[in-house]
């Protein structure tokens, strides 16, 4: 017997030191790359109208030069990809892609918070990754996406000079609008352990624009829920977009909303990692190990369910009534407050003496919420229900006593539950309103005590002096 063997083609690798380069018109920027088993390099792709980047093979760098003008004369585009290809010993090739763009940059590092409202498309954003919102120092070694509601919502994330740098693009269906969604970016130490995280709220909503807020009882509130992409019940898509995110009382990190507009399955929407793979919410019963603030901070994807020993608080130990700055007169918010810079969780006084606009009638079960008023101003509130304290499932139906419904597939009648900063002994206070389908009645009550392990909605109010 005779055998003939041939040597497989050798392989090589190329990788850029940074995933993206953001520059001004006419600028030149040099970026490094690493390469293994490559004998020659060439540029095999570049944005339309851009000059060929200059390769310095000896120093492993390329220099990208953007056009000075973008007009009909040169048909140059403002962003695109540069592809660096290397010829490997043996005839095969390897390549790496670098995003380059002449885009706006917005540095938010001077506005410390646990949540950042992002409303400009095709923009490079920077947030301080070395400090918490109260300026406590962090030993951040790297950053990554913990979860995002849409694949590639957060693009080109990297730690650059102590700041988390990322890019938010345009909506694929409407290039005039920002790509909307929610994400959580994590800070990791040198051992790869998550030590802090920030909520990124990408939306076309601007609370400072006309009509972006509502004044109730002397407080200026955002006109939608924290994390919501709408505040409207005119269509099923708008209803789903209006839910926003869910928060356990005293925790800074959000939990995603339902996967259907009526919350019929009791489960959350899909979430994705930075690489686009699916990630999932986990449930963990409160214990001496899991029921601590340190554990909650390091595990933003874990919903900590309450137990009888904790009065159904997610905290096993270290309970505090000041986790969200319960004092209505406090201008400075706590380190755990989930609202953007200049905003804080609403105190109970913001919801005093609110009333439902209109008289309940047959057909109102399809509203999934009520317009509420303090007698002067009005704002729609979605009936999002809670993520239940005992299992973390979303249940937006109202169950009067005796209970007549328990199946989430009913999804009606609905109820709305909104956290406030107030507390009532071992529980926290919330705004509660509901629609009862059986007799087309409705109700609203404020400062109702709820177990702190519940995940409820949040409305942010303007901080004093901001």
Buried (B, 14 or more C-beta within 10 A) or exposed (E): EEEEEEEEEEEBBBEBEBBBBBBEEEEEBEBEBEBEBBEEBEBEEBBEBBBEBEBEBEEBBBEBBBBEEBEEEEEBBBBBEBBBBBBBEEEBBBBBBBBBBBBEEEEBBEEBBBBBBBBBBBBBBBBBBBBBBEEEEBEBBBBBBBBBBBBBBBBBBBBBEEBBBBBBBEBEEEEEEBBBBBBBBBBBBEEEEBBBBBBBBBBBBEBEEEEEBBBBBEBBBBBBBBBBBBBBBEEEEBBBBBBBBBBBBBBBBBBBBBBBBBBBBBBBBBBBBBEEEEBEBEEBBBBEEBBBBEBBBBBBBBBBBBBEEBBBBBBBEEBEBEBBBBEBEBEEBBBBBBBBBBBBBBBBBBBBEBEBEEEBEEEBBEBBBBBBBBEEBBBBBBBBBBBBBBEBBBBBBBBBEEEBBEEBEBBBBBBBBBBBBBBBEBBBBBBBBBBBBEEBEBBBEBBBBBBBBBBBBBBBBBBEEE
